[in-house]
Amino acid sequence: MIYLLDLVSCNVHIIGMVTAKRIADLRKRLGESQVVFGARFPVDQATISRWEGEGPPQTGLGSVQIFQMVDAIERSLEVAGEPAKPHSHLEPLCKSGK
């Protein structure tokens, strides 16, 4: 698990969690088949099916690359004007004293 500390707001965000649900939800938001979505990573349809069922790898370089790609796609959707969705993988752990 990767932690990010925002020193301005005094929030600690837990990042790096890409769950099976997050993969499936993102693919559906994009309206892509498992084959087309897999080409983004690049992996085959069977791998996307496994990620949507069991979740993607949670350790190693592959897990970091998957997180970075998923995060970039989600951010691009938000920039493109799609309504921002709550990110359950971001969890503020402290509040600023303001």
LUMLUMVO-7607 format. One line per 3 residues: for each residue x, z, y of N, C-alpha, C, O. Coordinates in steps of 0.2 Angstrom, whole numbers, always signed. Atoms other than C-alpha are relative to their C-alpha. Example, Ala and Ser with C-alpha at 12.3 -4.5 7.8 and 13.67 -1.06 7.14 Angstrom:
<nodes>
+4 +0 -6 +62 +39 -22 +4 +0 +6 +9 +3 +5 | -4 -1 -6 +68 +36 -5 -4 +3 +5 -1 +4 +11;
</nodes>
This chain:
<nodes>
+4 +0 -6 +0 +0 +0 +4 +0 +6 +10 +3 +6 | -4 +0 -6 +6 -4 +17 -4 +3 +6 -10 +3 +6 | +3 -4 -5 +3 +7 +32 +2 -3 +7 +8 -5 +8;
-1 +2 -7 +2 +1 +51 -2 +5 +5 -8 +7 +5 | +2 -5 -5 +3 +14 +65 +0 -4 +6 +5 -7 +9 | +1 +2 -6 -4 +9 +81 +1 +5 +5 -3 +10 +6;
-2 -6 -5 +5 +20 +94 -4 +0 +6 -4 +6 +9 | +4 +0 -6 -6 +15 +108 -7 +4 -1 -9 +9 +3 | +7 -3 +1 -23 +21 +100 +1 +6 -5 -4 +9 -6;
-1 -5 +5 -15 +33 +88 -4 -1 -6 -6 +4 -9 | +3 +1 +6 -23 +25 +73 +5 -3 -5 +9 -6 -4 | -3 +3 +6 -16 +22 +56 -4 -4 -4 -10 -2 -6;
+4 +5 +4 -22 +7 +47 +3 -1 -7 +9 -2 -7 | -2 +2 +6 -21 +5 +29 -1 -7 -1 -7 -10 -1 | +1 +7 +1 -17 -13 +26 +3 -2 -7 +7 +2 -10;
-3 +2 +6 -12 -23 +11 -4 +0 -6 -2 -2 -12 | +4 +0 +6 -27 -20 +0 -5 -7 +0 -9 -8 +4 | +5 +6 +1 -35 -37 -6 -3 +2 -6 +0 +1 -12;
+4 -1 +6 -49 -33 -18 -3 -6 -2 -3 -11 +1 | +4 +6 +3 -59 -44 -29 -5 -2 +4 -7 -8 +5 | +6 +1 -4 -74 -42 -18 +3 -4 +7 -1 -9 +9;
-3 +3 -6 -63 -47 -3 +2 -7 -1 +0 -12 +3 | -1 +7 +2 -57 -63 -11 -6 -4 -1 -7 -9 +2 | +6 +4 +1 -74 -68 -17 -4 -1 +6 -7 -6 +8;
+4 +0 -6 -82 -64 +0 +3 -5 +4 +0 -9 +8 | -3 +5 -4 -69 -74 +9 -1 -7 -2 -2 -12 +2 | +1 +7 +2 -70 -89 -2 -8 -3 +1 -9 -8 +3;
+7 +2 -2 -89 -89 +0 -1 -1 +7 -5 -6 +9 | +1 +1 -7 -88 -87 +19 +3 -7 +2 +0 -11 +6 | -3 +7 -1 -77 -103 +18 -4 -6 -3 -4 -11 -1;
+4 +5 +4 -90 -112 +7 +4 -4 -5 +3 -10 -6 | -4 +4 +5 -76 -117 -5 -1 +2 -7 -3 +7 -9 | +0 -1 +7 -75 -119 -23 +6 +4 -2 +11 +4 +2;
-6 -4 +2 -63 -109 -33 +6 -5 +0 +12 -3 +1 | -6 +5 +0 -52 -125 -35 +3 -1 +7 +9 -1 +8 | -2 +2 -7 -52 -129 -17 +4 +7 +3 +9 +6 +6;
-2 -7 -3 -49 -110 -12 +7 +1 -3 +12 +3 +0 | -6 -1 +3 -35 -109 -25 +6 -4 +3 +12 -2 +3 | -5 +5 -3 -26 -124 -17 +4 +3 +6 +9 +1 +8;
-3 -3 -6 -23 -113 -2 +6 +4 -1 +10 +6 +3 | -5 -5 +2 -11 -101 -11 +6 -2 -3 +11 +1 -1 | +4 +4 +4 -7 -112 -22 +0 +3 -7 +5 +4 -10;
+2 -3 +7 -15 -106 -38 -5 -4 -3 -9 -8 +1 | +6 +4 +3 -27 -114 -51 -6 +4 +0 -7 +10 +2 | +6 -3 +0 -45 -111 -53 -1 +6 -4 -4 +11 -2;
+1 -6 +4 -43 -99 -67 +3 +6 +3 +1 +12 +2 | -3 -5 -4 -32 -88 -56 -5 +3 +5 -5 +9 +5 | +5 -2 -5 -45 -87 -42 -6 +4 -4 -8 +9 -2;
+5 -3 +4 -58 -83 -56 +2 +7 -2 -2 +12 -1 | -3 -6 +2 -47 -69 -62 +1 +5 +6 -1 +11 +5 | -1 -4 -6 -43 -62 -44 -7 +2 +2 -8 +8 +4;
+6 -2 -2 -62 -62 -41 -3 +5 -5 -8 +9 -3 | +2 -4 +5 -65 -53 -57 +3 +7 +0 +0 +12 -1 | -4 -6 +1 -51 -41 -58 +4 +2 +6 +7 +8 +6;
-4 -1 -6 -43 -42 -41 +7 -3 -1 +10 -4 -6 | -7 +3 +0 -26 -50 -36 +5 +5 -2 +4 +11 -2 | -6 -5 +1 -9 -42 -40 +0 +4 +6 -1 +2 +12;
+0 -5 -5 -7 -26 -30 +8 +2 +1 +9 +6 +5 | -7 -2 -1 +12 -25 -32 +4 -7 +1 +2 -12 -2 | -5 +6 +0 +27 -37 -29 -1 -4 +6 -6 -3 +10;
+0 +5 -5 +30 -51 -17 -6 -4 +0 -9 -5 +6 | +6 +3 +1 +15 -60 -23 -6 +3 +4 -10 +0 +7 | +5 -4 -3 +4 -46 -17 +0 +0 +8 -5 -1 +11;
-1 +1 -8 +11 -47 +1 -2 -7 +2 -5 -7 +7 | +1 +7 -3 +10 -66 +2 -8 -1 -1 -11 -4 +4 | +8 +1 +0 -9 -65 -4 -3 +4 +6 -7 +1 +9;
+2 -4 -6 -12 -51 +9 +0 -4 +6 -4 -5 +10 | -2 +4 -6 -4 -62 +23 -5 -6 +0 -7 -7 +6 | +4 +6 +0 -14 -77 +18 -7 +2 +1 -11 -2 +5;
+7 -2 +0 -31 -68 +16 -1 +2 +8 -6 +0 +11 | +1 -3 -7 -28 -59 +33 +0 -6 +5 -4 -6 +10 | +0 +6 -5 -23 -76 +42 -7 -4 +0 -9 -6 +5;
+7 +4 +1 -39 -85 +35 -5 +4 +4 -9 +1 +7 | +5 -4 -4 -50 -70 +41 +1 +0 +7 -4 -1 +11 | -1 +0 -7 -42 -70 +58 -2 -7 +3 -5 -7 +8;
+2 +7 -3 -44 -89 +60 -8 -1 +0 -10 -4 +5 | +8 +0 -1 -63 -87 +56 -2 +3 +6 -7 +1 +9 | +2 -4 -6 -65 -74 +69 +2 -4 +7 -2 -4 +11;
-2 +3 -6 -55 -84 +82 -5 -6 +1 -6 -8 +6 | +4 +6 -1 -66 -99 +78 -7 +1 +2 -11 -3 +2 | +6 -2 -2 -81 -90 +83 -5 +3 -5 -11 +5 -4;
+4 -3 +5 -88 -84 +67 +0 +8 +1 +5 +11 +3 | +1 -7 -1 -95 -66 +69 +5 +4 -4 +6 +3 -10 | -5 -4 +3 -82 -53 +66 -3 +4 -5 -9 +7 -4;
+3 -5 +5 -85 -43 +50 +4 +6 -1 +10 +6 +1 | -4 -6 +1 -80 -25 +47 +5 -1 -5 +4 -4 -11 | -5 +0 +5 -64 -24 +38 +1 +6 -3 +4 +11 -1;
+0 -6 +4 -66 -11 +25 +8 +2 -2 +9 +8 -4 | -7 -2 +1 -47 -12 +22 +4 +3 +6 +10 +5 +5 | -3 -4 -6 -43 -5 +39 -4 +6 +1 -10 +6 +2;
+3 -6 +0 -46 +13 +40 +3 +5 +5 +9 +7 +4 | -4 -4 -5 -42 +23 +56 +0 +7 -3 -5 +10 -5 | -1 -7 +3 -35 +40 +51 +1 +5 +5 +0 +11 +4;
+0 -5 -5 -33 +48 +68 -3 -3 +6 -3 -9 +7 | +3 +2 -6 -41 +47 +85 +4 +2 +6 +8 +7 +5 | -4 -1 -6 -33 +46 +102 -3 +6 +3 -9 +7 +3;
+3 -5 -4 -36 +61 +113 -3 -2 +6 -5 +3 +10 | +3 +2 -6 -44 +51 +126 -7 +1 +0 -11 -1 +5;
</nodes>
